[in-house]
Amino acid sequence: MTARPNVSMAVTQEWVAVCNLSDIVPDTGVCALVHGRQVAVFRLNDGSVYAIDNYDPFSSANVLSRGIVGDLKGELVVASPIYKQHFNLVTGQCLEDAEVSVAVFSVRVEGDMVVVSTNT
């Protein structure tokens, strides 16, 4: 039996600049293309930012960035503009269907630039 070398794979996190924070109207979202994937980036009134997949699994359309941002029972959510399901901006979980969620991306603001991680 041949011994296999112990190989550890490090996952590198890459950050992609998507827009200026001032380009996003508070309590709305924009869509950004991050390595070929549509990401919905939201800015809240308090200046915090969130990023989730732009793909709505219920309508099979890339529309979540156009949804209405709000608070539903204490959870920060975006309502899909098509069938109105609510997705938690922190976890990506759908509030109406516990078996459905969307990807969540790390996002931060550097100066006035919004940057999104390429890793979910």
Buried (B, 14 or more C-beta within 10 A) or exposed (E): EEEEEEEEEEEEEEBBEBBEBEEBEEEBBBBBEBEEBBBBBBBBEEEEBBBBBBBBBBBEBBBBBBBBBBEEEEBBBBBBBBEEBBBBBEEBBBBEEEEBBBBBBBBEBEEEBBBBBBEB
